Amino acid sequence: MRILAIDYGLKRTGIAVTDEMQIIASGLTTIASETTIDFLKRYFAKERVEKVLIGDPKQMNGLPSESSVLIEAFIVKFISEFPDMQIERVDERFTSKMAFQTMIDSGLKKKQRQDKALIDEISATILLQDYLSRKK
């Protein structure tokens, strides 16, 4: 069964997923945030997912960030749609910076690095890979 990670945002949501053995995290897609629940319904219908990780945005001092309210509302909606799905919150403080650095390190051109959708997808992948590393 897979683990899916969600980097939920105001406009876009990055999604990453593991392989069936839960060894490798891969970016799946970036979608418009208002379509997230519909996307997940379709995805869960065809793939076996054991757990969903949802980014927990915090400020550097550990307090919730301003986007926390948005994500809490999404979680309420998620639980009402998927009451049996296990959810785990994961600190996402450095994922966007790490995603941007990953894009630089992999040689992406400046124009490609400005693709915020790609940053969101890479952020979700980093969140998931970090979780897998800590789990071992």
SEGUBA-258881 format. One line per 4 residues: number of its first residue (from 1); their letters; for each residue x negated, y, z negated of N, C-alpha, C. Coordinates in nm, 4 decimals, m for minus. Example, Ala and Ser with C-alpha at 12.3 -4.5 7.8 and 13.67 -1.06 7.14 Angstrom:
1> as> m1.3190:m0.5690:m0.7800:m1.2300:m0.4500:m0.7800:m1.3200:m0.3300:m0.7800  m1.2850:m0.2250:m0.7080:m1.3670:m0.1060:m0.7140:m1.2900:0.0030:m0.7870
% end
This chain:
1> mril> m0.0845:m0.1191:0.0000:0.0000:0.0000:0.0000:m0.0882:0.1243:0.0000  m0.0375:0.2274:0.0604:m0.1135:0.3513:0.0769:m0.0903:0.4492:m0.0386  m0.1831:0.5437:m0.0499:m0.1637:0.6604:m0.1354:m0.1614:0.7799:m0.0406  m0.0670:0.8688:m0.0621:m0.0515:0.9867:0.0230:m0.0789:1.1114:m0.0612
5> aidy> m0.1484:1.2081:m0.0041:m0.1776:1.3332:m0.0748:m0.1118:1.4489:m0.0018  m0.0557:1.5407:m0.0803:0.0142:1.6564:m0.0258:m0.0493:1.7840:m0.0796  m0.0930:1.8691:0.0126:m0.1417:2.0026:m0.0226:m0.0314:2.0984:0.0222  0.0642:2.1206:m0.0685:0.1851:2.1963:m0.0358:0.1581:2.3461:m0.0445
9> glkr> 0.2015:2.4189:0.0567:0.1821:2.5631:0.0580:0.3079:2.6362:0.1002  0.3028:2.7664:0.0940:0.4179:2.8503:0.1287:0.4620:2.8266:0.2731  0.3675:2.8251:0.3657:0.4006:2.8089:0.5082:0.3707:2.6691:0.5611  0.2545:2.6165:0.5230:0.2081:2.4884:0.5775:0.1788:2.3901:0.4655
13> tgia> 0.1891:2.2617:0.5015:0.1578:2.1539:0.4088:0.0632:2.0567:0.4777  m0.0538:2.0369:0.4151:m0.1493:1.9395:0.4657:m0.1204:1.8037:0.4035  m0.1305:1.7002:0.4849:m0.1018:1.5651:0.4372:m0.2169:1.4726:0.4760  m0.2596:1.3936:0.3783:m0.3633:1.2933:0.4013:m0.3134:1.1611:0.3448
17> vtde> m0.3734:1.0532:0.3919:m0.3276:0.9212:0.3503:m0.4456:0.8250:0.3465  m0.4350:0.7231:0.2611:m0.5378:0.6197:0.2586:m0.5011:0.5091:0.3569  m0.5986:0.4229:0.3798:m0.5710:0.2984:0.4500:m0.4968:0.2068:0.3521  m0.4521:0.0915:0.3991:m0.3759:m0.0018:0.3147:m0.4563:m0.0502:0.1939
21> mqii> m0.5890:m0.0567:0.2083:m0.6755:m0.1047:0.0997:m0.7111:0.0070:0.0009  m0.6688:0.1280:0.0299:m0.6954:0.2464:m0.0541:m0.8444:0.2718:m0.0711  m0.9177:0.2613:0.0392:m1.0620:0.2839:0.0373:m1.0976:0.4175:0.1011  m1.0350:0.4469:0.2148:m1.0705:0.5661:0.2921:m0.9525:0.6620:0.2995
25> asgl> m0.9806:0.7895:0.2756:m0.8800:0.8946:0.2917:m0.8978:0.9574:0.4303  m0.7879:0.9762:0.5004:m0.7918:1.0386:0.6327:m0.6846:1.1457:0.6405  m0.7179:1.2536:0.7103:m0.6176:1.3557:0.7353:m0.5092:1.2981:0.8243  m0.3846:1.3227:0.7901:m0.2729:1.2716:0.8693:m0.2190:1.3823:0.9596
29> ttia> m0.1820:1.4961:0.8991:m0.1236:1.6043:0.9772:m0.1097:1.7287:0.8900  m0.0739:1.8376:0.9534:m0.0282:1.9579:0.8838:0.1059:1.9917:0.9444  0.2032:2.0187:0.8583:0.3390:2.0462:0.9049:0.3898:2.1757:0.8423  0.4966:2.2289:0.8980:0.5629:2.3438:0.8363:0.6221:2.2963:0.7037
33> sett> 0.5994:2.3726:0.5981:0.6398:2.3284:0.4637:0.7883:2.2957:0.4524  0.8726:2.3700:0.5243:1.0168:2.3431:0.5124:1.0567:2.2077:0.5721  0.9666:2.1442:0.6482:0.9970:2.0133:0.7077:0.9374:1.8969:0.6283  0.8751:1.9258:0.5149:0.8003:1.8223:0.4413:0.8871:1.7042:0.3991
37> idfl> 1.0017:1.7307:0.3393:1.0879:1.6203:0.2918:1.1327:1.5333:0.4093  1.1747:1.5944:0.5205:1.2170:1.5166:0.6375:1.1016:1.4338:0.6933  0.9824:1.4947:0.6988:0.8647:1.4220:0.7456:0.8396:1.3001:0.6564  0.8443:1.3206:0.5247:0.8181:1.2113:0.4306:0.9226:1.1010:0.4410
41> kryf> 1.0484:1.1357:0.4622:1.1528:1.0334:0.4803:1.1163:0.9414:0.5964  1.0758:1.0032:0.7083:1.0383:0.9226:0.8259:0.9124:0.8400:0.7973  0.8155:0.9004:0.7321:0.6899:0.8309:0.7051:0.7107:0.7134:0.6090  0.7846:0.7373:0.5001:0.8095:0.6316:0.4014:0.8925:0.5177:0.4610
45> aker> 0.9724:0.5461:0.5626:1.0535:0.4423:0.6264:0.9665:0.3443:0.7053  0.8504:0.3899:0.7532:0.7674:0.3006:0.8340:0.6368:0.2578:0.7673  0.5958:0.3251:0.6603:0.4716:0.2906:0.5910:0.4988:0.2648:0.4428  0.4248:0.1712:0.3852:0.4388:0.1417:0.2424:0.3465:0.2342:0.1640
49> vekv> 0.4048:0.3197:0.0838:0.3285:0.4150:0.0035:0.3555:0.3863:m0.1441  0.2475:0.3676:m0.2186:0.2564:0.3336:m0.3603:0.2693:0.4572:m0.4482  0.1989:0.5638:m0.4080:0.1889:0.6815:m0.4932:0.1673:0.8043:m0.4062  0.2163:0.9188:m0.4560:0.1947:1.0468:m0.3884:0.1201:1.1397:m0.4834
53> ligd> 0.0087:1.1930:m0.4345:m0.0663:1.2929:m0.5096:m0.0213:1.4303:m0.4620  0.0060:1.5181:m0.5556:0.0472:1.6541:m0.5201:m0.0505:1.7500:m0.5864  m0.1080:1.8374:m0.5032:m0.2049:1.9337:m0.5528:m0.1466:2.0211:m0.6623  m0.2266:2.0436:m0.7643:m0.1878:2.1268:m0.8780:m0.2780:2.2504:m0.8764
57> pkqm> m0.2286:2.3609:m0.8200:m0.3145:2.4789:m0.8060:m0.3329:2.5513:m0.9388  m0.4577:2.5681:m0.9771:m0.4881:2.6380:m1.1021:m0.5844:2.7524:m1.0736  m0.5807:2.8521:m1.1618:m0.6794:2.9578:m1.1547:m0.8085:2.9046:m1.2153  m0.9169:2.9794:m1.2018:m1.0455:2.9344:m1.2541:m1.0411:2.9101:m1.4051
61> nglp> m0.9548:2.9839:m1.4770:m0.9449:2.9675:m1.6224:m0.8548:2.8498:m1.6625  m0.8042:2.7769:m1.5630:m0.7230:2.6591:m1.5920:m0.5738:2.6849:m1.6015  m0.5346:2.8122:m1.5993:m0.3918:2.8451:m1.6038:m0.3294:2.8227:m1.4660  m0.1976:2.7986:m1.4609:m0.1323:2.7785:m1.3307:m0.1484:2.9017:m1.2415
65> sess> m0.1652:2.8782:m1.1106:m0.1764:2.9893:m1.0162:m0.0366:3.0387:m0.9791  m0.0320:3.1475:m0.9031:0.0986:3.2047:m0.8654:0.1788:3.1106:m0.7752  0.1118:3.0191:m0.7052:0.1857:2.9263:m0.6184:0.2425:2.8068:m0.6945  0.2155:2.7982:m0.8243:0.2655:2.6853:m0.9047:0.4179:2.6764:m0.9039
69> vlie> 0.4855:2.7915:m0.9073:0.6322:2.7935:m0.9086:0.6865:2.7283:m0.7807  0.6251:2.7610:m0.6680:0.6634:2.7054:m0.5381:0.6484:2.5536:m0.5387  0.5377:2.5064:m0.5919:0.5104:2.3631:m0.5926:0.6013:2.2896:m0.6902  0.6299:2.3511:m0.8048:0.7234:2.2895:m0.9002:0.8614:2.2712:m0.8352
73> afiv> 0.9063:2.3708:m0.7589:1.0358:2.3606:m0.6896:1.0325:2.2466:m0.5878  0.9203:2.2324:m0.5168:0.9055:2.1231:m0.4207:0.9123:1.9880:m0.4929  0.8468:1.9776:m0.6079:0.8455:1.8510:m0.6831:0.9861:1.8121:m0.7282  1.0641:1.9092:m0.7716:1.2033:1.8818:m0.8113:1.2802:1.8225:m0.6930
77> kfis> 1.2636:1.8850:m0.5755:1.3304:1.8364:m0.4544:1.2781:1.6969:m0.4171  1.1473:1.6768:m0.4277:1.0852:1.5486:m0.3957:1.1426:1.4377:m0.4839  1.1488:1.4629:m0.6145:1.1996:1.3622:m0.7090:1.3456:1.3291:m0.6813  1.4243:1.4295:m0.6423:1.5657:1.4014:m0.6131:1.5807:1.3175:m0.4862
81> efpd> 1.4897:1.3350:m0.3902:1.4943:1.2564:m0.2654:1.4301:1.1177:m0.2802  1.3242:1.1108:m0.3598:1.2461:0.9868:m0.3733:1.2275:0.9534:m0.5219  1.3371:0.9212:m0.5919:1.3302:0.9016:m0.7373:1.2389:0.7872:m0.7812  1.2151:0.6901:m0.6938:1.1339:0.5742:m0.7314:0.9858:0.5896:m0.6977
85> mqie> 0.9498:0.6992:m0.6303:0.8111:0.7186:m0.5889:0.7285:0.7740:m0.7050  0.6158:0.7122:m0.7287:0.5245:0.7576:m0.8334:0.4518:0.8843:m0.7849  0.4473:0.9867:m0.8716:0.3801:1.1135:m0.8395:0.2677:1.1352:m0.9391  0.1566:1.1870:m0.8885:0.0486:1.2282:m0.9777:m0.0002:1.3661:m0.9321
89> rvde> m0.0124:1.4561:m1.0278:m0.0644:1.5904:m0.9989:m0.2163:1.5857:m1.0024  m0.2804:1.6549:m0.9076:m0.4256:1.6541:m0.8978:m0.4756:1.7979:m0.8836  m0.5761:1.8327:m0.9638:m0.6359:1.9667:m0.9583:m0.6893:1.9923:m0.8172  m0.6459:2.1027:m0.7580:m0.6880:2.1332:m0.6211:m0.7679:2.2634:m0.6141
93> rfts> m0.8267:2.3037:m0.7237:m0.8938:2.4337:m0.7308:m0.9952:2.4603:m0.6210  m1.0767:2.3643:m0.5866:m1.1863:2.3923:m0.4932:m1.1669:2.3315:m0.3549  m1.0502:2.2709:m0.3311:m1.0350:2.1967:m0.2048:m1.0414:2.2865:m0.0816  m0.9828:2.4055:m0.0855:m0.9860:2.4924:0.0336:m1.1278:2.5385:0.0650
97> kmaf> m1.2029:2.5746:m0.0385:m1.3429:2.6149:m0.0171:m1.4243:2.4971:0.0368  m1.4012:2.3793:m0.0202:m1.4731:2.2604:0.0260:m1.4344:2.2258:0.1694  m1.3067:2.2432:0.2030:m1.2600:2.2152:0.3391:m1.3292:2.3078:0.4384  m1.3379:2.4363:0.4038:m1.4025:2.5327:0.4909:m1.5505:2.4981:0.5086
101> qtmi> m1.6173:2.4609:0.3993:m1.7584:2.4234:0.4063:m1.7762:2.2976:0.4909  m1.6834:2.2035:0.4784:m1.6882:2.0812:0.5584:m1.6794:2.1146:0.7072  m1.5938:2.2129:0.7405:m1.5798:2.2542:0.8804:m1.7110:2.3150:0.9318  m1.7764:2.3947:0.8491:m1.9054:2.4547:0.8871:m2.0095:2.3444:0.9050
105> dsgl> m2.0173:2.2556:0.8055:m2.1164:2.1480:0.8078:m2.0992:2.0553:0.9274  m1.9761:2.0388:0.9735:m1.9525:1.9484:1.0868:m1.9667:2.0199:1.2210  m2.0084:2.1463:1.2164:m2.0403:2.2174:1.3403:m1.9223:2.2787:1.4139  m1.8104:2.2943:1.3468:m1.6962:2.3555:1.4151:m1.7236:2.5034:1.4422
109> kkkq> m1.6811:2.5487:1.5578:m1.6993:2.6883:1.5968:m1.6122:2.7788:1.5095  m1.6469:2.9071:1.5063:m1.5755:3.0036:1.4220:m1.4251:3.0023:1.4509  m1.3868:2.9957:1.5789:m1.2449:2.9949:1.6147:m1.1744:2.8730:1.5552  m1.2404:2.7580:1.5596:m1.1820:2.6363:1.5026:m1.1712:2.6471:1.3505
113> rqdk> m1.2676:2.7142:1.2876:m1.2649:2.7286:1.1417:m1.1546:2.8230:1.0953  m1.0990:2.9009:1.1869:m0.9899:2.9913:1.1512:m0.8543:2.9213:1.1585  m0.8535:2.7946:1.1980:m0.7307:2.7159:1.2082:m0.6866:2.6751:1.0670  m0.5946:2.7522:1.0107:m0.5518:2.7280:0.8724:m0.4850:2.5910:0.8569
117> alid> m0.4199:2.5431:0.9614:m0.3568:2.4109:0.9548:m0.4626:2.3036:0.9341  m0.5753:2.3178:1.0022:m0.6831:2.2208:0.9875:m0.7410:2.2273:0.8459  m0.7543:2.3478:0.7913:m0.8030:2.3636:0.6539:m0.7100:2.2918:0.5565  m0.5782:2.3056:0.5755:m0.4811:2.2405:0.4863:m0.4924:2.0883:0.4928
121> eisa> m0.5100:2.0355:0.6141:m0.5213:1.8904:0.6301:m0.6503:1.8386:0.5669  m0.7611:1.9111:0.5887:m0.8883:1.8712:0.5284:m0.8803:1.8825:0.3765  m0.8127:1.9859:0.3257:m0.7963:2.0027:0.1806:m0.7244:1.8827:0.1199  m0.6171:1.8379:0.1857:m0.5431:1.7207:0.1369:m0.6324:1.5972:0.1392
125> till> m0.7169:1.5867:0.2421:m0.8077:1.4717:0.2537:m0.9109:1.4734:0.1412  m0.9659:1.5912:0.1118:m1.0640:1.6040:0.0035:m0.9988:1.5698:m0.1302  m0.8792:1.6194:m0.1516:m0.8037:1.5912:m0.2742:m0.7888:1.4396:m0.2922  m0.7537:1.3723:m0.1845:m0.7307:1.2278:m0.1879:m0.8615:1.1500:m0.2053
129> qdyl> m0.9659:1.1909:m0.1320:m1.0937:1.1207:m0.1426:m1.1529:1.1362:m0.2832  m1.1375:1.2563:m0.3406:m1.1846:1.2806:m0.4771:m1.1108:1.1905:m0.5761  m0.9803:1.1770:m0.5572:m0.8999:1.0884:m0.6428:m0.9495:0.9439:m0.6315  m0.9729:0.8987:m0.5085:m1.0199:0.7614:m0.4876:m1.1556:0.7390:m0.5541
133> srkk> m1.2435:0.8383:m0.5452:m1.3766:0.8269:m0.6054:m1.3684:0.8156:m0.7565  m1.2801:0.8929:m0.8171:m1.2649:0.8908:m0.9636:m1.1990:0.7620:m1.0107  m1.1147:0.7035:m0.9261:m1.0395:0.5819:m0.9612:m1.1321:0.4589:m0.9719  m1.2427:0.4617:m0.8975:m1.3310:0.3449:m0.8943:m1.4100:0.3289:m1.0211
% end
